[in-house]
Amino acid sequence: MPVPDASPVGAPSVTRSTEYRILGGLMGSSALGGLGQLIGLTGTPLLIQELLGSKTWIGVGSFATMGGTALGAVVLTKRIGRTRRRPTLIGGYLVGAVGGVLVGLAARWQWYSLVLVGLLLFGFGNTASQQSRFAAADVVVDARRGRAVAIVVWASTIGVVFGPKLWGPSGRMMTHVGLPELGGPFVVGGGVYVVAAVACWLVIRPDPRDISRRLRDEPVTSNAKVDVRACLQRPALQLAFAALVIGQVVMVAVMSVTSVHLRDHGYSADGIGTVISAHVLGMYAPSPISGWLVDRVGRLPVVVGGCVVLVAGCVTAALADPSSHMAMIVALFILGIGWNANFVAGSTLVTDAVTAAERSRIQAVADTTTFLASGVAALLAGFALEWSNYATMGIIGACIAALCGVLVLAYRPRLRSA
């Protein structure tokens, strides 16, 4: 059994300028990561539909990408960044870039299985982007964790809002070099991932985990074995997982089929991009408010509020006239706000509920569980859209979100007594 160091020897001193610089680097790389991701992923269902000639399996592309994000959380944190955040971020973005190039080439060759492999690798870039929020929580004192998580999530707004708007132009641009319009954006997204990796390499020094050890006088426990099953018995961690997983599942189930739903009603690529941009604006722009509420009001009230907004978004999407551009924008925007509240509060709860030695492993498990579940939701959403309709998807999502809110309220007494 490894014996941890008695003190964080060699950990850097922490100044406010160091904190601001690293948070700025995390914000910048997160914005680039969101841009790269959405330039590629906006048209994923349409790419799969074009390759297979059917709507039934359109969710497979999102399933592959979410599966890649989940796999990346395990591989990158366990094999590369066990005691460091920086290698995880850089490695994730670079693997994602390779995946983007692979998707573009495979789409040109009409090689469906290779497209899925590329999408799996492309998901590693999202792993890096998601892990940035946990790195932000490392570099600040405990009382400001919620706001630190929120500010990095908020920074993604810049990328994820412009990403869908650049999807159409990127596809048209890449046709000039021989790539298909639906596959080319992934190559552009991969290029943006490379820039994000370079930003992490240049700016995020010293490593956020080293700063956390100094701030909290944490020992270095690189070889410590974490009992994940025991950790998951904690009520706070169970609630955190519920907030993250259910919020992600509800959002993905509706959002992943929206582009096909809109294309069926005559929307152009630019029109679809506008709706998706509004959705991701709702997902990321409210983050500073969510973070402030998490720190001031509490984690659980924000989760409950997020569930209520998710219900409202799903019902609005179900009832919205698809021919009305503004109605779809409003519905998807509301859905994004609900996801944001659950995501920020759930991420903060995960960090609160674990020790320093457990943090990296449990955060990776949280992301793995969340994105595997959302991948399954995306896969099933394609079948549901083929067999039913978009309105049914909205109603199902509203019921799941309402169940999450009830679950959180029922668990509150257990959390207080723990």
Rosetta blueprint (number, residue, H / E / L):
1 M L
2 P L
3 V L
4 P L
5 D L
6 A L
7 S L
8 P L
9 V L
10 G L
11 A L
12 P L
13 S L
14 V L
15 T L
16 R H
17 S H
18 T H
19 E H
20 Y H
21 R H
22 I H
23 L H
24 G H
25 G H
26 L H
27 M H
28 G H
29 S H
30 S H
31 A H
32 L H
33 G H
34 G H
35 L H
36 G H
37 Q H
38 L H
39 I H
40 G H
41 L H
42 T L
43 G L
44 T H
45 P H
46 L H
47 L H
48 I H
49 Q H
50 E H
51 L H
52 L H
53 G L
54 S L
55 K L
56 T L
57 W L
58 I L
59 G H
60 V H
61 G H
62 S H
63 F H
64 A H
65 T H
66 M H
67 G H
68 G H
69 T H
70 A H
71 L H
72 G H
73 A H
74 V H
75 V H
76 L H
77 T H
78 K H
79 R H
80 I H
81 G L
82 R L
83 T L
84 R L
85 R L
86 R H
87 P H
88 T H
89 L H
90 I H
91 G H
92 G H
93 Y H
94 L H
95 V H
96 G H
97 A H
98 V H
99 G H
100 G H
101 V H
102 L H
103 V H
104 G H
105 L H
106 A H
107 A H
108 R H
109 W L
110 Q L
111 W L
112 Y H
113 S H
114 L H
115 V H
116 L H
117 V H
118 G H
119 L H
120 L H
121 L H
122 F H
123 G H
124 F H
125 G H
126 N H
127 T H
128 A H
129 S H
130 Q H
131 Q H
132 S H
133 R H
134 F H
135 A H
136 A H
137 A H
138 D H
139 V L
140 V L
141 V L
142 D H
143 A H
144 R H
145 R H
146 G H
147 R H
148 A H
149 V H
150 A H
151 I H
152 V H
153 V H
154 W H
155 A H
156 S H
157 T H
158 I H
159 G H
160 V H
161 V H
162 F H
163 G H
164 P H
165 K H
166 L H
167 W H
168 G H
169 P H
170 S H
171 G H
172 R H
173 M H
174 M H
175 T H
176 H H
177 V H
178 G L
179 L L
180 P L
181 E L
182 L L
183 G L
184 G H
185 P H
186 F H
187 V H
188 V H
189 G H
190 G H
191 G H
192 V H
193 Y H
194 V H
195 V H
196 A H
197 A H
198 V H
199 A H
200 C H
201 W H
202 L H
203 V H
204 I L
205 R L
206 P L
207 D L
208 P H
209 R H
210 D H
211 I H
212 S H
213 R H
214 R H
215 L H
216 R H
217 D L
218 E L
219 P L
220 V L
221 T L
222 S L
223 N L
224 A L
225 K L
226 V L
227 D L
228 V H
229 R H
230 A H
231 C H
232 L L
233 Q L
234 R L
235 P H
236 A H
237 L H
238 Q H
239 L H
240 A H
241 F H
242 A H
243 A H
244 L H
245 V H
246 I H
247 G H
248 Q H
249 V H
250 V H
251 M H
252 V H
253 A H
254 V H
255 M H
256 S L
257 V L
258 T H
259 S H
260 V H
261 H H
262 L H
263 R H
264 D H
265 H L
266 G L
267 Y L
268 S L
269 A H
270 D H
271 G H
272 I H
273 G H
274 T H
275 V H
276 I H
277 S H
278 A H
279 H H
280 V H
281 L H
282 G H
283 M H
284 Y H
285 A L
286 P L
287 S H
288 P H
289 I H
290 S H
291 G H
292 W H
293 L H
294 V H
295 D H
296 R H
297 V L
298 G L
299 R H
300 L H
301 P H
302 V H
303 V H
304 V H
305 G H
306 G H
307 C H
308 V H
309 V H
310 L H
311 V H
312 A H
313 G H
314 C H
315 V H
316 T H
317 A H
318 A H
319 L H
320 A L
321 D L
322 P L
323 S L
324 S L
325 H H
326 M H
327 A H
328 M H
329 I H
330 V H
331 A H
332 L H
333 F H
334 I H
335 L H
336 G H
337 I H
338 G H
339 W H
340 N H
341 A H
342 N H
343 F H
344 V H
345 A H
346 G H
347 S H
348 T H
349 L H
350 V H
351 T H
352 D H
353 A L
354 V L
355 T L
356 A H
357 A H
358 E H
359 R H
360 S H
361 R H
362 I H
363 Q H
364 A H
365 V H
366 A H
367 D H
368 T H
369 T H
370 T H
371 F H
372 L H
373 A H
374 S H
375 G H
376 V H
377 A H
378 A H
379 L H
380 L H
381 A H
382 G H
383 F H
384 A H
385 L H
386 E H
387 W H
388 S L
389 N L
390 Y H
391 A H
392 T H
393 M H
394 G H
395 I H
396 I H
397 G H
398 A H
399 C H
400 I H
401 A H
402 A H
403 L H
404 C H
405 G H
406 V H
407 L H
408 V H
409 L H
410 A H
411 Y H
412 R H
413 P H
414 R H
415 L H
416 R H
417 S H
418 A L
